[in-house]
């Protein structure tokens, strides 16, 4: 059983910031589905990449979400960061697949974006 790795980290993040970030991601994906602007998903690829593969404290969307949090709640619950890093890596792969499929088969790109939007909404709600 030593090969099992539990996604637990000593690092903590704000639960409300993570939820607002998920909502912003879902909103960007909805804009992509409505407008077809692939640059919107490219912004998501960069943001997910920063959160998934760097040690930076904030990505652009999480920085923006952190600015909204004081207006939403007074209490700030801190949660484990490891599951959020895993989710960012999965989101990065979905967003990258959306961009690639945009150039190969537009309808498939929309389907993948809608699935990612569903995951982002689950994160935010």
Secondary structure, DSSP 8 states (H G I E B T S, - for coil): -TT------S-EEEHHHHHHHHHHHHHHHHHHHHH--HHHHHHHHHHHHHHHH---S--HHHHHHHHHHHHH-S---EEESHHHHHHHHHHHHHHHHHHHHHHH-HHHHHHHHHHHHHHHHHHH-
